[in-house]
């Protein structure tokens, strides 16, 4: 006797194919060093299973695997959007940025209004991942753009994944106090401490 999963309906078949394409395209975007599979912390797995519009903040010392964890979390989050029984709302769009590259792209001298166009994309995408948020120095201009970005995602409950070596309430110097306040609320129940040794130093030993 065959189950329905052995003989998917035409509609299910389309979704299965779209899932495979979406995952394949996302895998191609993952930097080579972050392509290995890891077991995600239990709190991260719980967030994926029931994020309900909340955001995720991964913190911890340098070199413990926050960025690797974030990339794998994005991938697992994407898989979850195609889970059986999940209403189809189109292929989810994930934006992934290093903070230094993002701040540079949002500068006021970006050519042909590209910064403004990018800001709108970041406000609307289904999931936004910003890596190493405290690594960049933000100008007053950038802090204003960050407020536009995070406020829009905050009021529409669109999730963000942040990696950082400080806590959300310690980010005001980088992001400005209004963004730090929103991040603290967005990630209130989903601040995950990643612990361990600096794996880069271990690799060099």
N, C-alpha and C positions, 0 to 999 in steps of 0.2 A: 504494500500500500504506500503510495507516494503522498508526502505532505504538500501543502500549498507552496512551501519554499522550494520544492523540487520542480514545480510547474507554476512559475509566477505568471500572473495575468500580464497582458500587454502593458498596462500602466505600470505595474511593478517592475517589469523588465526594463522599461525606460528609465525608471528611477535607479535601478541597479547599475545600468550603464552610465548614467550621469554621475553616480557616486564614484565609480571606477575612474572616470575621466578626471573628476575633481581631485581625487586623492593622488592620482598620478601627476597632475599638474602641480599640486602643492609639494609633493615629494621632490620634484625637479627644482623647486625654489629653496629648499632647505640647504644651507651651506654644508659642504662635505663633512666638516668636523662635527656637525650636529646630527648626522644621519643615523647614528647608532641607536638601538632600542634600549630603553631603560624602564624600570618599574617606577611609576609615578608615586609620589607620596600619597598616602591615603586621603589627606585633606584636599589634594588637587583632584584626585579621582572623584571625590564626592562633589567638588565644584562642577566638574564636567557633567556629572549625572543630574545635577539639579541646580544649575547656576541661577536660573530665574531672574536674570537681568543684573545680577551682582557682578563685580569685577574681581580680578585675582591679582594679588601683589606678592611677588616672590622676592624675598630678601635674604641676606646672609653675606658672609665674607667673600672676598674676591676669590674666584677660582673653584668654587664648590659645585658648580654645575647649574646655576640659575638659568642661564641662557639655553642650555641643552634641555632643561626641564620645560622651559617656556615653549620651545619649538615642538617638543613632543606633545605638550598640552594642546597647542593649536591644532596639531594633526588629529589628536583624539577628539577634540571638540568638533572638528569637521566631520569625522566619522559619525559622531553622535547625532548630527543634524539629519542623517539619512536612516536613523534607527526605525524599525518597523513601528507603524502607528504614528510616527511624527508627520504632521501635515506638511505637504510639499509647498514651499514658498519660494522656490527658485534656488539656484546654486548660491550658497553663502559666500560672501566676499570677505577675505581676510587681508588686512593690510599689516605688513611687518616692517618696522623701522628701527634702526639704531638711533638713539637720541641725537648724537652729533650730526648725522646726516639729515634727520628731520628738522632740527633747528636751522641748519644751513638752508634747507629747501624752503623754509617759511620766512626767510629774510625779506625785507621790503624791496630789495633790488633784484628779486627773482624776475627773470625775463618774461615778458608778455603775460603778466598776471598769473604765472604758474603757481605761485604761492597760494593765492586765493582759490584757484581751482583745486589744488591739492587739499586745502583745508576742508572744502565741501566734501571731497571724497572720504576724508578721514572721519568727518562727522557722521556720514551715512553708512559706512561699511558695517557688516554684521559683527565683525570682531577686529579689534585693533590691538596689536602687540608692539609695545615700545620697549626696547632693550636698553638697560643701563641708564636709566633716566637721570641719575645724579651726576653722570660723567660729563655732561655738557654745561656750558655757561650760557644762560639765557639773557638776552637784552630785554629792555622794557617792551620793545615791539614784540619779541617772541613770547614773552609772558602774556601779553594781551591776546595773541593768536592761540596760545595754549588754553587760555580761559574760554575763548570761543569754542575751541575743540571739545574740551572736557565738559563745559556746561551743556552743550548740545547732547553729548552722549549721556550725561547725567540725567537730564530731564526726560530723555527717551529710553532710558534703561538699556543702553547698548553697551555690551561688555568690553572691558579693556583688560589686557594682561600686561603688567609692568614688572620688569626686573630692576632691582636697585639694591645698593648696599646700605641704605638707610631706610627708616620707616616712613610711611606716608606723612605723618605729622611733622617730620623733620625736613620736608622738601621745600618749604616756603622760599628759601634762598634761591633755589633753582627755578621753581615754577611760579612763584608768587603765592601769597597766602590764600587767595580765593581758590586756586586750583588745588593746593594742598588740602584745604578743607573738604572739597568735593571728593578728592581721592580717598581721604580718610573715611568718608561715609560710604563711598562706592565699594570699598574693599574691607569694610568694618569686620565682617565675619570670615574673610578669606585672605588674611595675611599669613603667609606660609614661610617659616624659617627653614632655609636649606642649610644644613650643617655638613661639616667634613673638612678634610685637608684640601689645600690648593693643589688640584690635580696637575696643573701646569708645572709646578715645581717638582712634583713626583715624576712627571714624564721626563724632565731634564736631568734627574738624578742618576 
